[in-house]
């Protein structure tokens, strides 16, 4: 977790529960204003996607036959 997110979390924990809920709704609105279609990825998501693509390119995949779908 990056330092800014940790600081925000620490500040939110100081607030009473009802104010935490208000702050969370405000953050949701900020995110929606930044990315209304949920098409952008965070830095950590981009890193996970890059790692997954590398694994795929290297043949590190799971065959669907090996998955118990029940």
C-alpha positions as semicolon CSV with decimal commas, in nm:
position;residue;x (nm);y (nm);z (nm)
1;X;0,000;0,000;0,000
2;X;0,142;0,339;-0,086
3;X;0,211;0,604;0,179
4;X;-0,068;0,838;0,069
5;X;-0,330;0,565;0,095
6;X;-0,196;0,466;0,436
7;X;-0,217;0,828;0,557
8;X;-0,574;0,857;0,428
9;X;-0,669;0,533;0,603
10;X;-0,512;0,653;0,928
11;X;-0,704;0,980;0,908
12;X;-1,030;0,801;0,834
13;X;-0,984;0,579;1,139
14;X;-0,978;0,888;1,361
15;X;-1,328;0,989;1,251
16;X;-1,647;0,864;1,418
17;X;-1,826;0,585;1,228
18;X;-2,091;0,810;1,070
19;X;-1,823;1,051;0,947
20;X;-1,622;0,759;0,809
21;X;-1,925;0,659;0,603
22;X;-1,960;1,016;0,474
23;X;-1,589;1,028;0,382
24;X;-1,615;0,694;0,201
25;X;-1,909;0,818;-0,006
26;X;-1,711;1,132;-0,091
27;X;-1,413;0,921;-0,203
28;X;-1,645;0,711;-0,421
29;X;-1,768;1,029;-0,589
30;X;-1,410;1,141;-0,651
31;X;-1,326;0,809;-0,813
32;X;-1,638;0,820;-1,030
33;X;-1,554;1,173;-1,142
34;X;-1,201;1,059;-1,231
35;X;-1,310;0,737;-1,403
36;X;-1,687;0,718;-1,459
37;X;-1,664;0,403;-1,673
38;X;-1,420;0,218;-1,444
39;X;-1,175;0,174;-1,733
40;X;-0,858;0,310;-1,570
41;X;-0,630;0,089;-1,364
42;X;-0,431;0,172;-1,056
43;X;-0,055;0,130;-1,041
44;X;-0,087;-0,198;-0,852
45;X;-0,349;-0,327;-1,098
46;X;-0,122;-0,239;-1,391
47;X;0,165;-0,426;-1,227
48;X;-0,053;-0,735;-1,174
49;X;-0,175;-0,721;-1,535
50;X;0,182;-0,690;-1,664
51;X;0,292;-0,985;-1,451
52;X;-0,003;-1,193;-1,574
53;X;0,079;-1,114;-1,937
54;X;0,441;-1,219;-1,883
55;X;0,326;-1,546;-1,726
56;X;0,092;-1,604;-2,020
57;X;0,369;-1,533;-2,273
58;X;0,592;-1,780;-2,088
59;X;0,325;-2,050;-2,107
60;X;0,246;-2,033;-1,736
61;X;-0,125;-2,101;-1,772
62;X;-0,378;-2,333;-1,615
63;X;-0,573;-2,559;-1,846
64;X;-0,948;-2,521;-1,793
65;X;-0,967;-2,901;-1,771
66;X;-0,762;-2,882;-1,450
67;X;-1,015;-2,659;-1,276
68;X;-1,296;-2,806;-1,067
69;X;-1,587;-2,589;-1,183
70;X;-1,836;-2,748;-0,939
